[in-house]
Amino acid sequence: MEHPFESFRYCPICGSGMFEEHDEKSKRCAACGFVYYFNPAAAVACFVRDVEGRLLLVRRGKEPAKGTLDLPGGFADRFETAEEAARREVEEETGLRVGSCRYLFSLPNIYRYSGFDVHTLDLFFECQVDGFEETVAADDASEIVIRRPGELDPGEFGLRSVREAIRSYLKKS
């Protein structure tokens, strides 16, 4: 796996090719002095439960891991809280408006997108809805899948952090 430094060869401020490794987390431009830290992007994933305790899952409609199961979620937008991102992503992918949205835990991840490894910090939430009658697969989701927690198999989930999250969630359920 290539270190993200390899993909960034020019300073984003002045365009100089003297954009060099400063330490293990940053690059510094020898021409203008700008220092860029390679921090993870924030992403959310949601365990959406109904009043019967069932979970709403989605089938990924796009790469990476197209065709595998996933939790509704995605990247947080600028100026958005993680809770706002969780609610927005669930609504975009399923049409559902969630009630309560409770933070559970986080996991680091590497998300391969357009040939580039995006380092993420995935924030997992548990969200409550009354029911799943109004769901529709949209945005990145190709299908809605409803399962009870005991029916979950982490091996059906294509993204590493989500597989780990499923294992952790099942231990706590």
ROLUMKE-49394 format. One record per residue (C-alpha): residue number from 1; residue in one letter; x, y, z. Coordinates in nm, 4 decimals. Each point is the difference from the previous one (the first is absolute). Layout:
<rs>
(NUM, 'A', (X, Y, Z)) ...
</rs>
This chain:
<rs>
(1, 'M', (0.0000, 0.0000, 0.0000)) (2, 'E', (0.1346, 0.3365, -0.1039)) (3, 'H', (0.0413, 0.2695, 0.2654)) (4, 'P', (-0.2229, 0.3012, -0.0781)) (5, 'F', (0.3130, 0.2187, -0.0199)) (6, 'E', (0.0797, -0.1647, -0.3338)) (7, 'S', (-0.3142, 0.1427, -0.1637)) (8, 'F', (0.0672, 0.3577, 0.1084)) (9, 'R', (0.3041, 0.1306, -0.1842)) (10, 'Y', (-0.0767, 0.3707, -0.0311)) (11, 'C', (-0.0785, 0.2597, 0.2643)) (12, 'P', (-0.3748, 0.0813, -0.0062)) (13, 'I', (0.0769, 0.3640, 0.0883)) (14, 'C', (0.2800, 0.1047, -0.2383)) (15, 'G', (0.0243, -0.2989, -0.2368)) (16, 'S', (0.3671, -0.0609, 0.0725)) (17, 'G', (0.1471, -0.3460, -0.0558)) (18, 'M', (0.2005, 0.0493, 0.3181)) (19, 'F', (-0.2823, -0.1525, 0.2070)) (20, 'E', (0.1984, -0.2374, 0.2198)) (21, 'E', (-0.0601, -0.2377, 0.2884)) (22, 'H', (0.0201, 0.1976, 0.3254)) (23, 'D', (-0.0747, -0.2875, 0.2415)) (24, 'E', (-0.2124, -0.3182, -0.0059)) (25, 'K', (-0.3244, 0.2045, -0.0014)) (26, 'S', (0.0775, 0.3015, -0.2148)) (27, 'K', (0.1658, 0.1521, -0.3039)) (28, 'R', (0.1586, 0.3459, -0.0095)) (29, 'C', (0.0611, 0.2253, -0.2966)) (30, 'A', (0.3629, 0.1153, -0.0118)) (31, 'A', (-0.1039, 0.2933, -0.2224)) (32, 'C', (-0.2832, 0.1615, 0.2008)) (33, 'G', (0.0154, -0.1790, 0.3367)) (34, 'F', (-0.3525, -0.1452, -0.0124)) (35, 'V', (-0.0420, -0.3177, 0.2092)) (36, 'Y', (-0.2786, -0.2455, -0.0842)) (37, 'Y', (-0.1051, -0.2682, 0.2502)) (38, 'F', (-0.1505, -0.3206, -0.1403)) (39, 'N', (-0.2868, -0.0495, 0.2416)) (40, 'P', (-0.2853, -0.2470, -0.0495)) (41, 'A', (-0.3320, 0.1023, -0.1533)) (42, 'A', (-0.3066, -0.0395, 0.2212)) (43, 'A', (-0.2548, -0.2599, -0.1091)) (44, 'V', (-0.3134, -0.1395, 0.1646)) (45, 'A', (-0.1742, -0.3383, -0.0063)) (46, 'C', (-0.3343, -0.0750, 0.1632)) (47, 'F', (-0.1609, -0.2983, 0.1668)) (48, 'V', (-0.3618, 0.0945, -0.0777)) (49, 'R', (-0.2430, -0.1910, 0.2253)) (50, 'D', (-0.3774, -0.0091, -0.0056)) (51, 'V', (-0.2294, -0.0486, 0.3017)) (52, 'E', (0.0142, -0.3785, -0.0546)) (53, 'G', (0.3809, 0.0037, 0.0306)) (54, 'R', (0.0636, -0.0798, -0.3668)) (55, 'L', (0.2899, 0.1670, -0.1820)) (56, 'L', (-0.0095, 0.1749, -0.3346)) (57, 'L', (0.2956, -0.0778, -0.2253)) (58, 'V', (0.0778, 0.1067, -0.3542)) (59, 'R', (0.1664, -0.1783, -0.2874)) (60, 'R', (0.2802, 0.2080, -0.1476)) (61, 'G', (-0.0825, 0.1214, -0.3488)) (62, 'K', (0.3466, 0.1391, -0.0726)) (63, 'E', (0.3651, -0.0882, 0.0508)) (64, 'P', (0.1740, -0.0577, 0.2250)) (65, 'A', (-0.1549, -0.3333, 0.1015)) (66, 'K', (-0.2935, 0.0319, -0.2410)) (67, 'G', (-0.2686, -0.2623, 0.0653)) (68, 'T', (0.0930, -0.0647, 0.3635)) (69, 'L', (-0.2015, 0.0958, 0.3049)) (70, 'D', (0.0649, 0.3272, 0.1786)) (71, 'L', (-0.1387, 0.2307, 0.2630)) (72, 'P', (-0.1546, 0.3227, -0.1291)) (73, 'G', (0.2623, 0.2722, 0.0241)) (74, 'G', (0.2609, 0.2095, -0.1717)) (75, 'F', (0.2306, 0.2967, 0.0348)) (76, 'A', (-0.0845, 0.2963, 0.2206)) (77, 'D', (-0.0361, 0.3263, -0.1906)) (78, 'R', (0.1770, 0.3219, 0.0910)) (79, 'F', (-0.1654, 0.1864, 0.2889)) (80, 'E', (-0.2107, -0.3048, 0.0878)) (81, 'T', (-0.0016, -0.1838, 0.3330)) (82, 'A', (0.0400, -0.3772, 0.0000)) (83, 'E', (-0.3620, -0.0324, 0.1172)) (84, 'E', (-0.1203, 0.2184, -0.2877)) (85, 'A', (0.2077, -0.2089, -0.2415)) (86, 'A', (-0.1510, -0.3215, 0.1400)) (87, 'R', (-0.3563, 0.1287, -0.0411)) (88, 'R', (0.0688, 0.1370, -0.3498)) (89, 'E', (0.1721, -0.3159, -0.1240)) (90, 'V', (-0.2786, -0.2285, 0.1293)) (91, 'E', (-0.2602, 0.2190, -0.1703)) (92, 'E', (0.1974, 0.0202, -0.3282)) (93, 'E', (0.0515, -0.3773, -0.0209)) (94, 'T', (-0.3332, -0.1241, 0.1391)) (95, 'G', (-0.2518, 0.2858, 0.0039)) (96, 'L', (-0.0407, -0.0410, 0.3773)) (97, 'R', (0.0095, 0.2801, 0.2523)) (98, 'V', (0.1555, -0.1318, 0.3181)) (99, 'G', (-0.1156, 0.0864, 0.3505)) (100, 'S', (0.2713, -0.0394, 0.2609)) (101, 'C', (0.3575, -0.0281, -0.1169)) (102, 'R', (0.2488, -0.1239, 0.2623)) (103, 'Y', (0.3778, -0.0172, -0.0442)) (104, 'L', (0.1450, -0.3479, 0.0632)) (105, 'F', (0.3725, -0.0153, -0.0904)) (106, 'S', (0.2555, 0.0803, -0.2702)) (107, 'L', (0.2432, -0.1996, -0.2143)) (108, 'P', (0.2796, 0.1107, -0.2336)) (109, 'N', (-0.0348, -0.1122, -0.3596)) (110, 'I', (0.1493, 0.0306, -0.3453)) (111, 'Y', (-0.2631, 0.0560, -0.2682)) (112, 'R', (0.1233, -0.0560, -0.3557)) (113, 'Y', (-0.1708, 0.2571, -0.2230)) (114, 'S', (0.0871, 0.0832, -0.3615)) (115, 'G', (0.3347, -0.1762, 0.0350)) (116, 'F', (0.0947, 0.1948, 0.3134)) (117, 'D', (0.0160, -0.1214, 0.3599)) (118, 'V', (-0.2073, 0.2374, 0.2129)) (119, 'H', (0.0852, -0.0363, 0.3676)) (120, 'T', (-0.3207, 0.0348, 0.1999)) (121, 'L', (-0.1173, 0.0037, 0.3580)) (122, 'D', (-0.3319, -0.1857, -0.0129)) (123, 'L', (-0.2480, 0.1080, 0.2688)) (124, 'F', (-0.2698, -0.2581, 0.0722)) (125, 'F', (-0.3477, 0.0935, 0.1204)) (126, 'E', (-0.3146, -0.1818, 0.1019)) (127, 'C', (-0.3099, 0.1681, -0.1388)) (128, 'Q', (-0.3654, -0.0737, 0.0769)) (129, 'V', (-0.2957, 0.0053, -0.2373)) (130, 'D', (-0.3602, -0.1101, 0.0475)) (131, 'G', (0.0041, -0.2367, -0.2967)) (132, 'F', (0.1477, -0.0790, -0.3398)) (133, 'E', (-0.3176, 0.0221, -0.2110)) (134, 'E', (0.1043, 0.3211, -0.1762)) (135, 'T', (0.3534, -0.1047, -0.0956)) (136, 'V', (0.1364, 0.0291, -0.3507)) (137, 'A', (0.3502, -0.0820, -0.1219)) (138, 'A', (0.1549, 0.3211, -0.1318)) (139, 'D', (0.3316, 0.1799, -0.0460)) (140, 'D', (0.2802, -0.2580, 0.0572)) (141, 'A', (-0.2395, -0.2791, 0.1071)) (142, 'S', (-0.1288, -0.2515, -0.2549)) (143, 'E', (-0.2235, -0.1962, 0.2403)) (144, 'I', (-0.1497, 0.0182, 0.3486)) (145, 'V', (0.0547, -0.3074, 0.2190)) (146, 'I', (-0.1735, -0.0496, 0.3363)) (147, 'R', (0.1521, -0.2444, 0.2499)) (148, 'R', (-0.0137, -0.0826, 0.3679)) (149, 'P', (0.3348, 0.0450, 0.1795)) (150, 'G', (0.0363, -0.3782, 0.0445)) (151, 'E', (-0.0211, -0.0440, -0.3791)) (152, 'L', (0.3024, 0.2226, -0.0718)) (153, 'D', (0.3131, -0.1557, -0.1482)) (154, 'P', (0.2970, 0.2409, 0.0048)) (155, 'G', (0.1431, -0.1815, -0.3035)) (156, 'E', (-0.2836, 0.1355, -0.2186)) (157, 'F', (0.1183, 0.3589, 0.0567)) (158, 'G', (0.2588, 0.1226, -0.2492)) (159, 'L', (0.1685, 0.2805, 0.1943)) (160, 'R', (0.2509, -0.0964, 0.2699)) (161, 'S', (-0.1079, 0.2567, 0.2608)) (162, 'V', (-0.3672, -0.0955, -0.0431)) (163, 'R', (0.0851, -0.3702, 0.0468)) (164, 'E', (0.1827, 0.0906, 0.3222)) (165, 'A', (-0.2919, 0.2198, 0.1078)) (166, 'I', (-0.2504, -0.2828, -0.0592)) (167, 'R', (0.2102, -0.2335, 0.2180)) (168, 'S', (0.0226, 0.2614, 0.2754)) (169, 'Y', (-0.3714, 0.0849, -0.0202)) (170, 'L', (-0.1000, -0.3655, 0.0243)) (171, 'K', (0.2149, -0.0470, 0.3119)) (172, 'K', (-0.1778, 0.2922, 0.1682)) (173, 'S', (-0.3542, -0.0934, -0.1147)) 
</rs>
